[in-house]
Amino acid sequence: MSAARDYPPPPDVIRGRVAWVFGDDFDIDLVIGVENIKSYDAEFLRSKVMRAYDPGFADRVRPGDVIVGGRNFGYGHPHYPPMVALRDLGIAAVLAGSFSPGFWRGETYNGVPLVTVPGIAAAVATGDPVAVDWRAATVSLGDGRVLRGTPPSDRVVRVIEAGGSLKLLLAEHART
């Protein structure tokens, strides 16, 4: 089965909670377990997602929630099923101190807002409310603080607004 799913583009401001905070150098494959990285079956992935960290995670996540990482989030091989599992639960964005280049390319291609915000992992905790303006790379916290990150390039904004690179390329070529 293809990695492509039809996820809608994100709202201008993503409002939710921090579903989980990962540390530095987190290998995204661990979200579902390395032994499960070949599956795209939604029910199977739901049964595996975050089991090693929080068995109730899949039942607790709501649409609009985000995950947070430290530096070099998503390192390792850029497999899509872990993020497919998280997005199927409603995870709307990933906020991290920095991203592994392979993860960043792959998930930007898929239209996931990835917001680089230095120090984000130390500034939030699981369950904290957040409002993420992914274009401006600002994260408003429930206590009134606003964290500022690195805004995406114009091209990345267009990719995310389109729902992924493939959708953007198809739309661009349909106009020519």
VENLIN-V507743 format. One record per residue. RES is the residue in one letter. PHI is phi in whole degrees, -180 to 180 (none if undefined). Layout:
res:RES phi:PHI
res:RES phi:PHI
//
This chain:
res:M phi:none
res:S phi:-71
res:A phi:-75
res:A phi:-69
res:R phi:-127
res:D phi:-101
res:Y phi:-94
res:P phi:-71
res:P phi:-62
res:P phi:-74
res:P phi:-68
res:D phi:-58
res:V phi:-123
res:I phi:-89
res:R phi:-116
res:G phi:-172
res:R phi:-126
res:V phi:-77
res:A phi:-80
res:W phi:-166
res:V phi:-119
res:F phi:-98
res:G phi:-87
res:D phi:-74
res:D phi:56
res:F phi:-83
res:D phi:-84
res:I phi:-58
res:D phi:-59
res:L phi:-68
res:V phi:-59
res:I phi:-115
res:G phi:92
res:V phi:-55
res:E phi:-69
res:N phi:-112
res:I phi:-74
res:K phi:-95
res:S phi:-94
res:Y phi:-120
res:D phi:-70
res:A phi:-59
res:E phi:-68
res:F phi:-62
res:L phi:-63
res:R phi:-59
res:S phi:-72
res:K phi:-107
res:V phi:-61
res:M phi:63
res:R phi:-57
res:A phi:-72
res:Y phi:-109
res:D phi:-156
res:P phi:-58
res:G phi:-93
res:F phi:-55
res:A phi:-61
res:D phi:-82
res:R phi:-92
res:V phi:-70
res:R phi:-122
res:P phi:-55
res:G phi:100
res:D phi:-68
res:V phi:-128
res:I phi:-112
res:V phi:-126
res:G phi:-133
res:G phi:-86
res:R phi:-80
res:N phi:59
res:F phi:-65
res:G phi:86
res:Y phi:-63
res:G phi:109
res:H phi:-77
res:P phi:-81
res:H phi:-85
res:Y phi:-84
res:P phi:-54
res:P phi:-60
res:M phi:-74
res:V phi:-60
res:A phi:-61
res:L phi:-68
res:R phi:-67
res:D phi:-62
res:L phi:-80
res:G phi:119
res:I phi:-59
res:A phi:-101
res:A phi:-163
res:V phi:-123
res:L phi:-113
res:A phi:-153
res:G phi:-63
res:S phi:-164
res:F phi:-122
res:S phi:-63
res:P phi:-57
res:G phi:-66
res:F phi:-63
res:W phi:-59
res:R phi:-62
res:G phi:-65
res:E phi:-80
res:T phi:-64
res:Y phi:-54
res:N phi:-83
res:G phi:86
res:V phi:-86
res:P phi:-68
res:L phi:-113
res:V phi:-114
res:T phi:-84
res:V phi:-134
res:P phi:-54
res:G phi:80
res:I phi:-60
res:A phi:-64
res:A phi:-85
res:A phi:-92
res:V phi:-130
res:A phi:-135
res:T phi:-55
res:G phi:98
res:D phi:-64
res:P phi:-74
res:V phi:-141
res:A phi:-129
res:V phi:-112
res:D phi:-92
res:W phi:-69
res:R phi:-71
res:A phi:-86
res:A phi:60
res:T phi:-115
res:V phi:-125
res:S phi:-92
res:L phi:-98
res:G phi:-61
res:D phi:-90
res:G phi:98
res:R phi:-69
res:V phi:-126
res:L phi:-97
res:R phi:-117
res:G phi:-120
res:T phi:-98
res:P phi:-64
res:P phi:-72
res:S phi:-68
res:D phi:-58
res:R phi:-65
res:V phi:-63
res:V phi:-59
res:R phi:-64
res:V phi:-62
res:I phi:-68
res:E phi:-61
res:A phi:-79
res:G phi:92
res:G phi:134
res:S phi:-63
res:L phi:-61
res:K phi:-63
res:L phi:-65
res:L phi:-62
res:L phi:-62
res:A phi:-67
res:E phi:-65
res:H phi:-77
res:A phi:-71
res:R phi:-82
res:T phi:-90
//
